[in-house]
Amino acid sequence: MKRYPSGFLTAFWRGLSGQFFLVTILPLTILILVVAFGSQSLHHNAMRSLVGDRDLRVARAASNTLDQELSNRQMVLELLAEQKLDPLSLPDTRDFFDLGLIQLASDGNRLFSTNQTKEWEQSIQFNPEELGLSPVLLTYSADLAIISVPSTQGGWLVGGFMPRSLINRVLSSFVDFDRTSILVINRQLDQGEPQLLYSSDPALQEVELQLHPGVTQALAGESGMKYISGEYGEYVVAYAPIQSVGWGLVAEEEWESISSPLLRNTQLAPLVLAPALLLALLALWYTTRRIIQPLRKLEKQTEALSRGEFDIIREPVGGIPEIQNLQASLIEMSEKLSAAQQSLRSYIGAITSGIENERRNLAQEIHDDTIQNLIALNQRMQMAERNEKDPSQQARLDELQNLLQQTI
């Protein structure tokens, strides 16, 4: 086994490679470990909360829609009750009352009916006291519910419909029945055992409703969610009331089945740590040997080049081909820069010499020609001033002579 002196290890840890390992690779490895072992718990809690919130929103939306559908049926019945109905010209209300309509007299006797099937009609004894003076909804079973409203002609107008069909039609637009199970229950007329109106899962038809999670809360008008442990994992149970009719809706889902593929992938994360660490160390060694050290040499040579030491850049630094190509480009640039500096010196010398010659020629020309002419002109002005007798003309000549002397 190869042993390194302590001085080498000290230099390694103080050098760029050791600092890169301490500052980058070691913290990154620790971070990956924390993420790998903590992500499963974080993902578990996040998915648990996400599925619970979603199921609660679905339960509330479905219960509100069912409530609205029942209100629409009552509204249609109230509009019909305000009219004088003719059995032969009644509008088609099968979309609202699939079991038909019944017109009752004030004593509860049937005046006429639009029912094609009489079994449900014959199974109900319409009690005037029970029907009352305001709209009433009575739920008898999953296949029979009625809405009665007082008629302006006296008596009542009664519409019958199948709760199971209505519930299935509404819920099919909200819920994926392959993944979520739905229960809709009703409070019995005598306030006894809860009554099952709808179940999307046949296995739930045999459960004891009073003990089933969420049933009691939904029938009590509460809305919320809870988590329960089941045979195959943890379930989220969301419940909401259907206020106007005293029904309750309960949705349950095995939420872990949604996130299990992602959780399995998360559990495999620690397996990639060992090869990832080895690759990181190999990359550190290669980067130090073939990139960092040659770049540091090239950096020193470039600093010398900036000071005008053109020969130092020619010393080879090694490294990867890209660094060697960079050094070759710097060598070529230094040669061009040296030649350019020499050319610039020659050019500046020529320019300076030309300027000096031009200045001398211009000074000689001014001295030999221009100044001599101005002096001669000044003398002629003096002679003209002495010969001029007119004072005004002498003043003008004197002014011109002053200007001429300033020019000289």
Secondary structure in CASP SS format (residue, H / E / C, confidence):
PFRMAT SS
TARGET T0000
AUTHOR 0000-0000-0000
METHOD secondary structure of the structure
MODEL  1
M C 1.00
K C 1.00
R C 1.00
Y C 1.00
P C 1.00
S H 1.00
G H 1.00
F H 1.00
L H 1.00
T H 1.00
A H 1.00
F H 1.00
W H 1.00
R H 1.00
G C 1.00
L H 1.00
S H 1.00
G H 1.00
Q H 1.00
F H 1.00
F H 1.00
L H 1.00
V H 1.00
T H 1.00
I H 1.00
L H 1.00
P H 1.00
L H 1.00
T H 1.00
I H 1.00
L H 1.00
I H 1.00
L H 1.00
V H 1.00
V H 1.00
A H 1.00
F H 1.00
G H 1.00
S H 1.00
Q H 1.00
S H 1.00
L H 1.00
H H 1.00
H H 1.00
N H 1.00
A H 1.00
M H 1.00
R H 1.00
S H 1.00
L H 1.00
V H 1.00
G H 1.00
D H 1.00
R H 1.00
D H 1.00
L H 1.00
R H 1.00
V H 1.00
A H 1.00
R H 1.00
A H 1.00
A H 1.00
S H 1.00
N H 1.00
T H 1.00
L H 1.00
D H 1.00
Q H 1.00
E H 1.00
L H 1.00
S H 1.00
N H 1.00
R H 1.00
Q H 1.00
M H 1.00
V H 1.00
L H 1.00
E H 1.00
L H 1.00
L H 1.00
A H 1.00
E C 1.00
Q C 1.00
K C 1.00
L C 1.00
D C 1.00
P C 1.00
L C 1.00
S C 1.00
L C 1.00
P C 1.00
D C 1.00
T C 1.00
R C 1.00
D C 1.00
F C 1.00
F C 1.00
D C 1.00
L C 1.00
G E 1.00
L E 1.00
I E 1.00
Q E 1.00
L E 1.00
A C 1.00
S C 1.00
D C 1.00
G C 1.00
N C 1.00
R E 1.00
L E 1.00
F E 1.00
S E 1.00
T C 1.00
N C 1.00
Q C 1.00
T C 1.00
K C 1.00
E H 1.00
W H 1.00
E H 1.00
Q H 1.00
S C 1.00
I C 1.00
Q C 1.00
F C 1.00
N C 1.00
P H 1.00
E H 1.00
E H 1.00
L H 1.00
G C 1.00
L C 1.00
S C 1.00
P C 1.00
V E 1.00
L E 1.00
L E 1.00
T E 1.00
Y E 1.00
S E 1.00
A C 1.00
D C 1.00
L E 1.00
A E 1.00
I E 1.00
I E 1.00
S E 1.00
V E 1.00
P E 1.00
S C 1.00
T C 1.00
Q C 1.00
G C 1.00
G C 1.00
W E 1.00
L E 1.00
V E 1.00
G E 1.00
G E 1.00
F E 1.00
M C 1.00
P H 1.00
R H 1.00
S H 1.00
L H 1.00
I H 1.00
N H 1.00
R H 1.00
V H 1.00
L H 1.00
S C 1.00
S C 1.00
F C 1.00
V C 1.00
D C 1.00
F C 1.00
D C 1.00
R C 1.00
T E 1.00
S E 1.00
I E 1.00
L E 1.00
V E 1.00
I E 1.00
N E 1.00
R C 1.00
Q C 1.00
L C 1.00
D C 1.00
Q C 1.00
G C 1.00
E C 1.00
P C 1.00
Q E 1.00
L E 1.00
L E 1.00
Y E 1.00
S E 1.00
S C 1.00
D C 1.00
P H 1.00
A H 1.00
L H 1.00
Q H 1.00
E H 1.00
V C 1.00
E C 1.00
L H 1.00
Q H 1.00
L H 1.00
H C 1.00
P C 1.00
G C 1.00
V H 1.00
T H 1.00
Q H 1.00
A H 1.00
L H 1.00
A C 1.00
G C 1.00
E C 1.00
S C 1.00
G E 1.00
M E 1.00
K E 1.00
Y E 1.00
I E 1.00
S E 1.00
G E 1.00
E C 1.00
Y C 1.00
G E 1.00
E E 1.00
Y E 1.00
V E 1.00
V E 1.00
A E 1.00
Y E 1.00
A E 1.00
P E 1.00
I E 1.00
Q H 1.00
S H 1.00
V H 1.00
G C 1.00
W E 1.00
G E 1.00
L E 1.00
V E 1.00
A E 1.00
E E 1.00
E E 1.00
E C 1.00
W C 1.00
E H 1.00
S H 1.00
I H 1.00
S H 1.00
S H 1.00
P H 1.00
L H 1.00
L H 1.00
R H 1.00
N H 1.00
T H 1.00
Q H 1.00
L C 1.00
A H 1.00
P H 1.00
L H 1.00
V H 1.00
L H 1.00
A H 1.00
P H 1.00
A H 1.00
L H 1.00
L H 1.00
L H 1.00
A H 1.00
L H 1.00
L H 1.00
A H 1.00
L H 1.00
W H 1.00
Y H 1.00
T H 1.00
T H 1.00
R H 1.00
R H 1.00
I H 1.00
I H 1.00
Q H 1.00
P H 1.00
L H 1.00
R H 1.00
K H 1.00
L H 1.00
E H 1.00
K H 1.00
Q H 1.00
T H 1.00
E H 1.00
A H 1.00
L H 1.00
S H 1.00
R C 1.00
G C 1.00
E C 1.00
F C 1.00
D C 1.00
I H 1.00
I H 1.00
R H 1.00
E C 1.00
P C 1.00
V C 1.00
G C 1.00
G C 1.00
I C 1.00
P H 1.00
E H 1.00
I H 1.00
Q H 1.00
N H 1.00
L H 1.00
Q H 1.00
A H 1.00
S H 1.00
L H 1.00
I H 1.00
E H 1.00
M H 1.00
S H 1.00
E H 1.00
K H 1.00
L H 1.00
S H 1.00
A H 1.00
A H 1.00
Q H 1.00
Q H 1.00
S H 1.00
L H 1.00
R H 1.00
S H 1.00
Y H 1.00
I H 1.00
G H 1.00
A H 1.00
I H 1.00
T H 1.00
S H 1.00
G H 1.00
I H 1.00
E H 1.00
N H 1.00
E H 1.00
R H 1.00
R H 1.00
N H 1.00
L H 1.00
A H 1.00
Q H 1.00
E H 1.00
I H 1.00
H H 1.00
D H 1.00
D H 1.00
T H 1.00
I H 1.00
Q H 1.00
N H 1.00
L H 1.00
I H 1.00
A H 1.00
L H 1.00
N H 1.00
Q H 1.00
R H 1.00
M H 1.00
Q H 1.00
M H 1.00
A H 1.00
E H 1.00
R H 1.00
N H 1.00
E C 1.00
K C 1.00
D C 1.00
P H 1.00
S H 1.00
Q H 1.00
Q H 1.00
A H 1.00
R H 1.00
L H 1.00
D H 1.00
E H 1.00
L H 1.00
Q H 1.00
N H 1.00
L H 1.00
L H 1.00
Q H 1.00
Q H 1.00
T H 1.00
I C 1.00
END
